[in-house]
């Protein structure tokens, strides 16, 4: 695992790309049905990211990009862009624990899913969260070939009740219907 500071253009240097093999070709990207992920909410696990999570009240979003021998976890907070380069061989296990959420909005009941993702590395453990808006795309991302053998999916049987939900989050969930 290697953490790098990115410039404003958020591009990786050639040395950083070489650390993870190379970028995937267009044909390889098409076979994987894309190499980027939706937004995940970063919770904890990388000291360099933990240091900047408290810089503001905005949500700590991060995203993944697949390369041939590993993946890049990108994180941006204010004007600080960082990336964590992780080789596939450093990933011991990925646990995706999903939870159903019952939302009552304007008299209608909606059932959505959210998930907690735990990526166990040889050095530490990453914790991410997947919002209902990006749930399907996030699950689809972790079902891609590089993660197939290391990913465990669990759906908890109980349903959470969300009554006091943030209005902007609720609107994005309803709009995704």
Helices and strands as residue ranges (DSSP letters): E 2-6, H 14-19, H 26-31, E 40-44, H 47-50, G 53-55, E 61-66, E 70-77, E 80-87, G 88-90, E 91-105, E 108-121, E 125-130, G 132-134, H 135-142, G 145-150, E 151-162, H 167-175
